[in-house]
Amino acid sequence: MTINAFTLHETATAPAASVELLDDVRKGLGFVPNLQRVMAESPAALGAHSMLLGIAEKTRFSPVERNIAYLSIIYENECAYCIARVSEDDITAVREGRPIADAKLEALRHFAAVVTRNRGVVSPAEVAAFKKAGYDNRPSWTCWC
């Protein structure tokens, strides 16, 4: 299958070096997202992407917190593609630029959005609000969007 001339690989069509990586994605998520299926054309790109995801999973953020940060960054960058492991209400709130009901996740959503929108420049008040919600200076996510 192709989308815009990019092949959406399965393990049967992917280069040999991408097969194990695709299998790992399927084991972890239960399916292989189109982004990884396209990246499988380049085992190096798929490997790098998998490595970034693996590093992100070692941060202190929970899977939900990582995805709130990702969704906030994706929203700010107007990227239409994401992998979400959070509630539909939270996804909708992030996509619409509305606050999330959970106060800690809302602080994370807001901070990730401000960091992205301002290209890393945040005010001391924004940092203080983020820390007051229970976060600290340890970097806890990566983004490729």
Buried (B, 14 or more C-beta within 10 A) or exposed (E): EEEEEEBBBBBEBBEEEBBBBBEBBBEEEEEBBBBBBBBBBBBEBBBEBBEEBEEBEEBEBEEBBBBBBBBBBBBBEEBEEBBBEBBEEBBEBBBEEEBBEBEEBBBBBBBBBBBBBEEEEBEEEBBEBBEEBEBEEEEBBBBEB
